[in-house]
């Protein structure tokens, strides 16, 4: 299992950066769906991703549709990761302050940077990766420095636990996905359909349905097209062929942008800690991005 060198790795890494950009608006769009049960949001947003993806594949012809037929192992791996991550993420944002939930979930970039060194045949984990990840982690922690929104009950505790589980699930999936580097990313269109079906079945069994209003429908459609749809196709390709330590460090830009969007829209308080966090997170990502001279 070797890292691909040169233009292939660079191009795949840049594709991964587009996914990071989409995920910057994930928390904002999820907050816009508040009032809708988490499993219903899961089913609807992944249903949009599936329908949009199938339309694109159909327009590309039969050969593109046949890429959905892949071995069971990558299907199950992707399904479990996408379903569990989003079910827990939507639950966390529905039960605890959105900035807190988003930032705890975004501990996964640090875990990716550290886990990537364990890959057989992978490139070594260099000091700049560790330093950049540490700066990003410190910057993320600073956003919690105001001490607001303490854990008050079992409900909020479960929300924080769900956000922490998100970090473990997504980092583990991103690293394990390297095993399936020969599996085309188009397979994820079918996985989105399976996630939507599973989410819908659990929703009808465990939750009461809520009719979305126009704003909520808009957020669901945007979730399905961007952070849930295109983002995961891009991330799948990047984690299979790109530079995992660098992707992990650059991913710290997503929680920064996500938090700033929540502040600008009045959904999270502004503070000096956010300004200091910005310097550390962007600086850490820049440090990890540096290429040493040969």
TALINVEN-V302413 format. One record per run of one state. SS is the DSSP state (H for helix, E for strand, C for the rest). FROM is the first residue (numbers start at 1). TO is the last residue. If there is no record, write none. Layout:
ss/from/to
SS/FROM/TO
SS/FROM/TO
This chain:
ss/from/to
C/1/6
H/7/23
C/24/25
H/26/31
C/32/37
H/38/60
C/61/61
H/62/68
C/69/71
H/72/95
C/96/97
H/98/105
C/106/107
H/108/118
C/119/126
H/127/142
C/143/153
H/154/180
C/181/186
H/187/206
C/207/213
H/214/241
C/242/243
H/244/250
C/251/251
H/252/264
C/265/271
H/272/289
C/290/294
